[in-house]
């Protein structure tokens, strides 16, 4: 459960970071992060009661909304380099 919250926070921070002028030349990454974050947050709000009864549903939402749009393995490899 903590991993999902970390992922949501990472997406939120990334959307703020990618909103900086440095990323103004290529709005595609920023737009993707913002739209994905908004979609996930809207779904979480809409299913609030269901999520309280069944918190594992969050994994399903992330799997269907977030994971298809981001390559976390490649991002991890870039971030970690040879380590």
N, C-alpha and C positions, 0 to 999 in steps of 0.2 A: 504494500500500500504506500509506503514511504517513497518507493521508486517512482510511482505514478505522480505523486505530488512534486517530486524533484523534477520530473520531466515537464510538468506543467510550468513550474517556475523557470526552468531553462528556456522554454518557449517564450514565456513572458519577457524575460530579460533579453533574449535574442531579438524579439520584436522591437524592444526599445532601442537596443544597440543598432540594429539595422535601419532604424529610422533616422539615424544621424546623417548629416550632409555627406559623409564619406561614402555612403551607399546610395546617394541620390542618383548617380549615373545609371545604376542597374536596379530598378525597383522590383524585379521579379523575386529575388530571395525575400525581401522585406514583405512583399505582398503575400507570398506563400505562407510565411510564418504568421502574419497577422490574420489572414483568412482561416488558417488551420486553428489557431488559438481561439478565435472568435467562435468557430464552429464547435470546438470541443467545449468551451465554456457555456455556450448556449445549450448544448446537449446535457451537460452536467446540471445546469439550473433546471432544465425541463424535467429531468429524471431524479430530482433531489430526493423525493420520498422513496423511490425504488432503490436508489444508491444507499440510503440509510438502512434499508432492510437487507440489501444484498450488495455490499461494498465491492465484491469481485466483479461486478458489472463494469466498473471503471476500466479494468483490463480489456474487456471487450470493446469499449468505446475507443480507447487508445489504439487498440489493434486495428480497428476499422477506420478511424479518422486520422491518426497521426502517423503510424508506422508505414503505410503505403506511400507517404509523401516525402519521407526523409530517410536517407541511408546512414543510419547510425554506425554501422560497421566501418564505412569509409570515413566518416567524420572522426571516429575514434582512432582509426589508423593514422589519419593526418595529424590529429592532436598528439598522439603518443609517439609518432615516428617509429624509430626502430625498437622502442621499448614496448 
